[in-house]
Structure formats: C-alpha cells, structure tokens
Amino acid sequence: MPEPPDSIAQWTPSPRELDDLDLLVNSAFAPPLPGFVDPRTAGDAAPITLVVSSEAAELALSSKQLDLVDPEGAPLARLAVTGSWPSTQGRIGLVGAVHELATNEFGPFRRLRLTPAQLHASFPADGLLAVPVTRPLTTADIESISKAAGDAGLTAVLIACIGDGMPQGVSGPALVRTTIAAASLITPNAHVVAAAVADHGGDKPHGKWRSANDWLVSAVAQAYASTTLFLPAESHGDLPADIEALVTKDRPPRDRQGVVVFFTGLSGSGKSTLARALVDRVLEQGDRTITSLDGDVVRHHLSKGLGFSREDRETNITRIGFVAAEIARHGGVAVCSPIAPFESTRATVRRMVEQAGGGFVLIHVATPLEECERRDRKGLYARARAGQIPDFTGISSPYEEPVDAIRIDTTQVDIQSCVDQLMNQLVSEGWLRNPGLEG
C-alpha cells in the first residue's frame, strides 16, 4: 500500500539543484547518473548534490524519502534517501536516486526541452554532433560547426545550456533565440535542444577537467550524441547581424538597462536620506523609471512580522533583492537602502540582480560609528548600549565593510554634494544619461 503523501517530508531545492534534478529525471548524463551524490566519493559527478536543512534531513533520513517540489509547491520528484554528508552552516547533504513524480510543463521554449530519448526517437545518437552552447554564436563558431558536421557526415544538435547562471552575456530565453538563429545558418537540418545545464564553477580544476562546468557540459553532450564539438569559452569574431540584433534587444545599452543602486551602511549613516535624494534627482531628470525600496518602508509592507535576528535580517534583504531584481529585469531603476551588514547577503542580492539581466551598483555610506551614534535620531544606539536591543549592527553585531563599493562619508559633506557625486558616477558608468547632453 503506497505511503500517504503527507507523511513524506518536502523540500524546495535551490535553482541550481532544480536544474540538476531536471537533468537527472531526463537521463541527460553520460555515463548515467541516477540521483544526487556524496561529493566525497562521487568523482567527476561530485557537483551534483542536494543540500537541505538539518530538520528536513532528519525527517528524510527517518522515512528514507523526500519529495522535491518546485517553488510553488508542486511535486517534481521523490528522492530515495540512501545516505547523507555534512555540508556548511549546519546543513546536510542527502544522497539517493530520484524518481520523477510529474513532468514540468512550464517555462520558455518548453517544446525544445527534449530529453536524449526523445531526440533519439527520430535521430540516432551515432548520427548526431552535439555542440554545447553557453553564449551567442559568432560567424567563426557557425563556420566551425558547419565544417565539423559536414566533414563527419553528422547532423548538428546545438544544446543551449540555459540553467542557473550558465548563459554568458544574455538571458536564458535569449540564448535559445540566438541559438535558433545560428542553427538556420549552419545546415537546414541542424537542431536546437534547450537543457537545464547550470553553472557549477568554471574557474577551478575538477579532476582531469579544467572545471566542473567542462565536465558537466561534456556529460550532457555525450548523453545526446556520440560525437561532441566544444567551442572556445570566449567569443572570437563578429556576431551575425540577426544574432547581434537579438543580443542588443536582450542586453540594451546601460542607460536603458535595469539597474539596482544598493546603499549599505550603519544605522544613522545617511543611507535613506541619500537614497531619497537620488530618487528625486533621477525623477527630475525624467528619462528613467525609478522605485525606492527603503528599509523601513519595506519592513512595513513586504517584511512585516520579521524580527531583527540575523536570519530575519537576511531574509528581509533577500526579499528586497528579489523585488529589486524584478524591477531591473524590466528595465527600471531600483534604489535600496537597508543596513545589509553581511557580505554574503549582499552577494546574494548582486547575483539575483545580475541573473535577471540588471546592473548592480553598491554604495557604502561609510559614515563612522561615532558620528552615527551622535546623530541617533531614533535613540537606537542608546538602547543598544543599554542592552535593550540585541544583535544591533555596530554595537553587538558586526558590520562587514564591502571592498567593491563606491564609498561616501556624510560626516563633513552636505547631501546635495553627495548626490552630485553619485549622479556623476552613475553617468560615467553609463547607467544614467548626462542631462547636459540631452536634446
């Protein structure tokens, strides 16, 4: 008798893990890989891991099962738990084969998400030339693919690697669009497959491979075809006109691209004041849509109910980052002004924004603690010194200063001068137009 679904623990994997799951249930690895592994013993397959909370791990190890669900709670696959391994920050890695519970029918270009088995039903693997594609193809790339396929008498299958963080220079959908355009320039029967090949690291050696990504794209390519052509990691030569137009549409010039201006600094440093003044100045200029995501306002509307523990503060910043990334995705400017004391959380926001196709400008309002305490408009520092506010940044909780930020100290400088400095920086980096050059 089947076990009732409500007795099995559920877990929503990270975007990278969801992409790995997609490859696993579609048998898109060669040699075959049945499920998530223990990286200590898995060899080449070490990157294909699943990490869960200690609470979820305890339930899964007890029942020997874990249902993996998408962000909306829909079941995707069941993990038959056979082991575990210690991960970081108190989390646990789980090991075991996965069994598909439901086919994911959503996402752009779903019709091109062919499994190796589906492709081989019409085209035998020994008649195909697999070409992993992680960036828009140049004229030189297209010529190389055409020659390789023609010389070997094979049909080219372009595998657009659209997993989390993998496409270079364009979004996932744009990578598929440019790959379709390239296929039409290769041979009339070239095929395009979209595969959830995510970024697992491209800058460190991985066994005999140059990187984990090199192993991964090779393992996926071999599942689709008996012969593989690897293109240079970096582009060489020009893009064909049709492909260049698609790239420009997906990644417009900076002054039309979405951007997140992210202020960080101690309480009382002047973040919110600077952020509001910057928003006003951009609105006066009139050529960009702009949204303010002020820390206190966000806590009232978006993060109501969260406390001030490290976990809740990081959740608040992540929520701000998610909304800001969506604004940037659609070409807007988002101005955020939380304290954001931890580098790891700021890096998470940067990653979300960049994966949405937006720019990220970090502003460190580096007003010294002594000046922030002197201002203490809300009386927070006095309460923190008296022990009435635990985990208060700068007093009983650390502030990790960023090293890759525009630095501003508001101690001896008036707000308008600070805004002038920021506007000049944003114009010089191309995020805003120079109003003096309008018309």
VONUKE-318015 format. One line per 10 residues: number of its first residue (from 0); for each residue x negated, y negated, z of C-alpha. Coordinates in steps of 0.05 Angstrom, whole numbers. Layout:
N
NUM> X,Y,Z  ...
//
This chain:
439
0> 0,0,0  -31,-67,-20  -52,-114,35  -6,-175,42  -40,-237,11  -30,-278,75  -76,-231,113  -135,-247,68  -177,-309,81  -180,-361,25
10> -237,-406,4  -245,-461,-49  -315,-455,-79  -355,-516,-100  -352,-539,-173  -417,-503,-188  -392,-439,-154  -326,-443,-193  -366,-446,-258  -407,-386,-236
20> -343,-350,-219  -316,-364,-289  -377,-332,-320  -373,-272,-272  -300,-255,-285  -311,-264,-360  -371,-216,-361  -414,-271,-390  -481,-248,-362  -531,-201,-394
30> -552,-157,-360  -482,-153,-329  -473,-185,-261  -412,-161,-221  -410,-216,-169  -444,-264,-122  -512,-243,-96  -561,-248,-38  -615,-294,-65  -668,-260,-22
40> -663,-195,-62  -628,-214,-128  -689,-231,-171  -671,-272,-232  -597,-275,-212  -615,-309,-145  -579,-375,-163  -511,-342,-169  -490,-350,-97  -427,-366,-56
50> -433,-403,10  -375,-412,58  -363,-439,128  -380,-395,187  -306,-389,203  -288,-365,133  -347,-317,134  -325,-286,199  -255,-272,171  -282,-247,105
60> -333,-201,137  -280,-173,183  -230,-158,127  -283,-144,73  -244,-190,26  -240,-264,9  -194,-296,-41  -226,-352,-82  -177,-407,-101  -181,-470,-143
70> -177,-540,-112  -101,-537,-117  -97,-471,-80  -83,-425,-139  -116,-357,-132  -171,-342,-183  -208,-280,-158  -218,-234,-99  -288,-223,-71  -300,-152,-45
80> -348,-172,11  -407,-124,19  -457,-168,56  -479,-237,78  -541,-280,86  -557,-343,126  -551,-409,89  -564,-480,113  -525,-524,162  -494,-464,197
90> -460,-438,134  -461,-366,110  -472,-337,41  -427,-279,21  -444,-221,-26  -399,-178,-68  -364,-163,-133  -308,-207,-158  -242,-184,-188  -200,-233,-228
100> -131,-248,-199  -108,-299,-251  -133,-329,-315  -147,-403,-313  -106,-433,-369  -123,-506,-359  -180,-553,-378  -200,-588,-443  -217,-542,-501  -190,-481,-465
110> -179,-448,-533  -255,-448,-542  -268,-414,-474  -276,-347,-509  -306,-290,-469  -360,-248,-502  -310,-192,-510  -260,-238,-545  -313,-264,-592  -339,-194,-607
120> -269,-170,-626  -279,-210,-691  -354,-217,-695  -401,-161,-673  -457,-185,-627  -512,-160,-674  -487,-207,-728  -490,-270,-685  -544,-321,-669  -529,-353,-601
130> -552,-425,-593  -543,-455,-523  -524,-528,-528  -534,-576,-470  -538,-643,-508  -513,-673,-573  -549,-641,-631  -595,-682,-676  -606,-674,-750  -670,-636,-735
140> -632,-588,-689  -579,-575,-742  -632,-561,-795  -668,-513,-747  -603,-475,-732  -584,-472,-806  -652,-444,-825  -655,-393,-769  -585,-367,-783  -597,-365,-858
150> -664,-331,-853  -637,-277,-807  -570,-269,-843  -533,-284,-778  -473,-326,-760  -489,-384,-713  -448,-388,-649  -460,-453,-612  -450,-445,-537  -431,-513,-509
160> -455,-509,-436  -403,-552,-401  -410,-530,-329  -420,-576,-270  -479,-623,-282  -505,-588,-344  -486,-632,-404  -541,-683,-417  -522,-754,-437  -448,-741,-448
170> -388,-713,-412  -367,-640,-419  -310,-655,-468  -355,-700,-509  -408,-645,-513  -356,-599,-542  -333,-652,-592  -404,-666,-615  -419,-591,-620  -357,-581,-663
180> -382,-637,-708  -451,-605,-712  -421,-536,-729  -387,-566,-790  -457,-588,-815  -490,-521,-805  -450,-470,-844  -376,-462,-859  -371,-402,-812  -410,-429,-752
190> -370,-421,-688  -366,-460,-623  -355,-430,-555  -347,-470,-491  -378,-437,-430  -379,-458,-356  -455,-458,-351  -472,-503,-292  -536,-537,-272  -577,-495,-223
200> -641,-534,-229  -685,-550,-288  -750,-575,-256  -777,-516,-215  -805,-449,-238  -758,-390,-229  -794,-323,-231  -821,-315,-302  -776,-371,-326  -792,-445,-330
210> -729,-459,-288  -665,-429,-262  -628,-463,-319  -673,-429,-370  -656,-361,-341  -581,-377,-337  -572,-402,-408  -612,-342,-433  -570,-293,-393  -505,-323,-420
220> -531,-327,-492  -551,-254,-491  -480,-235,-469  -453,-269,-533  -505,-248,-585  -564,-201,-596  -608,-259,-621  -618,-327,-588  -646,-392,-613  -669,-441,-559
230> -672,-514,-577  -721,-564,-546  -697,-591,-480  -707,-663,-504  -676,-693,-566  -722,-705,-626  -699,-745,-686  -634,-781,-701  -563,-761,-689  -518,-752,-750
240> -472,-811,-758  -409,-773,-737  -442,-747,-674  -473,-814,-656  -403,-845,-660  -376,-793,-612  -433,-804,-563  -423,-880,-565  -349,-872,-552  -362,-827,-492
250> -420,-869,-465  -407,-942,-485  -457,-998,-471  -466,-1012,-397  -425,-1075,-397  -365,-1032,-419  -383,-971,-378  -355,-957,-309  -400,-973,-251  -398,-967,-175
260> -432,-1021,-134  -443,-988,-67  -462,-1031,-7  -493,-997,54  -518,-1026,119  -506,-1033,193  -441,-1059,222  -444,-1135,220  -498,-1137,167  -453,-1175,118
270> -433,-1118,72  -359,-1132,69  -369,-1207,62  -418,-1197,4  -373,-1145,-28  -312,-1192,-26  -353,-1250,-54  -379,-1206,-110  -309,-1183,-128  -286,-1255,-131
280> -343,-1275,-176  -330,-1218,-225  -256,-1235,-226  -274,-1307,-242  -317,-1283,-300  -256,-1245,-325  -286,-1192,-371  -285,-1131,-325  -231,-1097,-284  -255,-1090,-212
290> -229,-1055,-150  -252,-1066,-78  -257,-1005,-33  -273,-1039,33  -289,-993,92  -235,-1017,140  -182,-1021,86  -198,-951,61  -194,-923,131  -124,-953,138
300> -97,-928,72  -139,-869,49  -172,-840,111  -120,-853,165  -128,-803,221  -203,-793,213  -246,-807,274  -318,-831,278  -355,-765,287  -410,-753,236
310> -365,-703,199  -306,-751,196  -350,-809,175  -380,-767,118  -310,-746,97  -290,-819,94  -350,-836,50  -336,-776,5  -264,-798,-4  -287,-868,-22
320> -337,-838,-71  -283,-795,-104  -237,-855,-116  -296,-898,-139  -318,-844,-188  -248,-841,-218  -248,-917,-227  -316,-912,-261  -292,-854,-305  -242,-901,-336
330> -289,-959,-347  -275,-1000,-285  -320,-1031,-233  -312,-1006,-161  -343,-1043,-103  -351,-1003,-39  -376,-1028,29  -379,-973,81  -436,-965,131  -455,-899,97
340> -514,-886,144  -536,-818,116  -576,-808,53  -544,-741,37  -474,-772,34  -497,-830,-8  -530,-780,-55  -464,-741,-59  -427,-804,-80  -480,-821,-131
350> -474,-751,-161  -398,-755,-165  -402,-822,-200  -455,-802,-249  -419,-737,-266  -357,-780,-281  -399,-818,-331  -407,-881,-289  -467,-921,-265  -486,-926,-192
360> -518,-988,-162  -538,-982,-89  -544,-1046,-48  -578,-1042,20  -556,-1100,63  -617,-1097,107  -599,-1148,160  -638,-1128,223  -603,-1095,282  -617,-1154,327
370> -581,-1202,280  -523,-1154,272  -516,-1149,347  -520,-1224,355  -461,-1232,307  -420,-1174,337  -354,-1206,316  -314,-1145,337  -351,-1132,402  -371,-1063,377
380> -445,-1066,395  -430,-1087,466  -382,-1029,475  -433,-981,444  -487,-1006,491  -439,-994,549  -428,-922,525  -356,-934,506  -367,-917,432  -405,-852,419
390> -444,-840,354  -448,-914,338  -495,-927,280  -558,-964,301  -547,-951,375  -532,-877,388  -531,-852,317  -585,-862,264  -583,-903,201  -625,-873,145
400> -651,-931,104  -647,-920,28  -711,-925,-12  -678,-933,-81  -633,-993,-68  -630,-1068,-82  -649,-1098,-14  -615,-1160,14  -624,-1191,83  -569,-1241,100
410> -603,-1269,162  -631,-1333,131  -593,-1334,65  -523,-1361,51  -472,-1315,19  -468,-1351,-48  -543,-1345,-57  -538,-1271,-43  -482,-1264,-94  -523,-1303,-145
420> -580,-1253,-134  -533,-1194,-142  -500,-1222,-204  -568,-1235,-236  -588,-1163,-220  -525,-1133,-249  -532,-1176,-312  -605,-1158,-321  -589,-1084,-315  -534,-1092,-366
430> -474,-1076,-322  -444,-1146,-330  -447,-1196,-386  -483,-1261,-378  -427,-1313,-375  -474,-1364,-405  -477,-1323,-469  -401,-1315,-477  -366,-1345,-537
//
